[in-house]
């Protein structure tokens, strides 16, 4: 959960910066500038702290710099509103592509050092992440084009953050359930099975 909050750090600052202005147009431009600075700071902090940066942060930073820069330069909020959708769809495509490129799905490569699961469960976990990314990207466009900017800004923070937190928790319970199911039998259980007492 701590990492999730760190990943959403630029989104939180975007929300706060936007709410500081009464005029939605001025607010979205100012908030976009703050989000660009926050994303660059996030990547820089991670690099100086760990000497490496997650691809997710780099891709997100690149998109927010490009789309945010267009929003500011052209005074058009459409570009920044597309950013969450493109981020989610790009990650969905990356997770899907990992089923065909490389020996293991991307989610397995990221998590198998911490948890062991059967192949079929890893495939299900990967499939659920792909579906989640596609859903979030689609929901973002629906809210962006169906409601006003205030509603979209609220959804960008509370809606997407809430959905992500719930999904991560649900995934954790799902994976732990299958870890317990696939644990080897204890010595006592094995002994009972061998002697026919089980």
N, C-alpha and C positions, 0 to 999 in steps of 0.2 A: 504493500500500500504506500510505503514511503517513496518508492521509486515511481509509482503512478503519479503521486503529487508533484514530484520533481519534473516528470515529463509534461505535466500540465501547467508548469510554472508560467510560461509565456501567455497561456490562455487566461490564467487568473489575472495577470497584469493587464492584459487586453481588456478584460471585463471592468476592472477598477478604473482604468484610464477612460474608457467609454462613458462610464457613469459619472465622471467628473464634469461632463458637458451637458447642457440642456438641449442644445441643437444636435440632433442625430448626425447630420452631415459633418459638422465640426468634430463631434465625438469619434466617429468612425475613422476619420483621417488621423486624429491625434492618437487614438488607440492603436491604429496600424503601425504608426511610427514607434510607439512603445513596444509593441509585440516584436517588431524587427530587432530592436535593440536588445530585448530580453532573450530572444532566440540566439542571437550572436553571443551574448554574455553566457548563456547556458552551455553552448558548445565550447567556448573558450575556457570556462571554469572546469568543465569535464576534462579537457585536454591538459590543462596545467596540473590538475589533481591526479589524473590516472595515466596521462600520456597516451590516451586512446579515446576515441569518440565512437559511440554507437551509430550505425548507419541511419537508424531512425531519426536521430537528432540532426544529422547532416542533411538528410533529405528534407526534413521538415523546415530546417533553416533555409535551405535553398529555395523551397517553394514560397516561404513567407517573404523572403527578400525580393524574389521576382514578382510575385502576385501583389505583395504589399507595396512594392515600389511602383507598380502600375496603378494601383489604387490611389496612391498619393499624387503621382505625376498627372494622371488623367482625371482625378477627382471623381472616381467611379468605384463604388463599393462592390460592384459585381465581382471583381477579381479576388478580393480578400474573402468573399463569401464562398468562392469555389475552393479555397485552400483546404478546409477539412475533408471535402469530398475527394479531392485528388490525393491527399495523403492516405486516406483510408483505402481508396481503390488501388493505389500503387502497392500498398502493403498486402492487400488481398491478392493482387497479381503475383507478387513476389512469393507469397506462401503457396499459391497454386503452382507456379512455375517450379518450385522446389520439389514437387512430386515427379517431375520429369527431368530435372537437371540435378545431378548429385545422387548420392546413395540414400539419403534420408530427407524427410520433410524438414523444412526450416525450423518449425517449432520444436521438433525433436532435437535438432542440433543445438538449439538454444537452451534446452531444459534437461536433457538426459543425463547431464553430469550431476544433477540434483535429485532426479527421480527416475525409477525404472518402470516401464510399462510395456505390455505386449505390443507387437507391431500394429495389430488391428485397432488398439486404443489410441496409439499415436496418430494413426490415419484419421480416426474420428475427431480427435482434438484439433488436428490441422484443418479438417473440413469445417469444423465449427468456427474456427478463427476466420477462415476465408468468408464464410457466410456472414459473420459479424461485421467484418470490414466493409463488405458490400452493402449491408443493411445501414450501417452508420453513414456511409457516403451518400446513400440514397435519401435517408432521412434528413440529412443536412440540406440537400437541394430542395426537398419538399418544404421545409421550414423557411428556407431563404426566399423562395419564390411565392410562398403562400401567405406569409405573415410580414409584419413590418420589421424594421431593423432592430428595434428594442427586443422583440420576441426572439429574433435570431441570435442576438448577443446572449440573451439569457439561456437559450437552448445550447449554444456553443459551449458554455461553461457547465451549467447544471445538468442539461440533458445528456450531452456526450460523456461528461465525467461520471455522472450517475450510472449510465448504461455500461460504461467500461468497468467501473468498480463492481457492479452486480455480475457482469459477465466473468470477470477474473475470479470472483469468489465462487461462482457456480462451477467454473472450470476446476478450481482447486478441490472442491468437494468431489467432483466427478473423478478426477485423477486419483485422489486418495482412496476412494472406494475401490477402484480397480487395483491399486497397489496392495491393499489388504487382501483382496480376493486372490491375488496371484502370489502371495507370500508362500514360501515352502512350508510344508507341515513341520511341526515341532518333532523332536526326537521321540517323545512319548507317543504322539499320534502315529509316527512311522512304525514304532515298535508294535503298537496295537494292530495296525494294518497287517504287518508281516505275520503275526501270530493268529490272525483271523478273529481277534476280539472286537475289531471296529465294526 
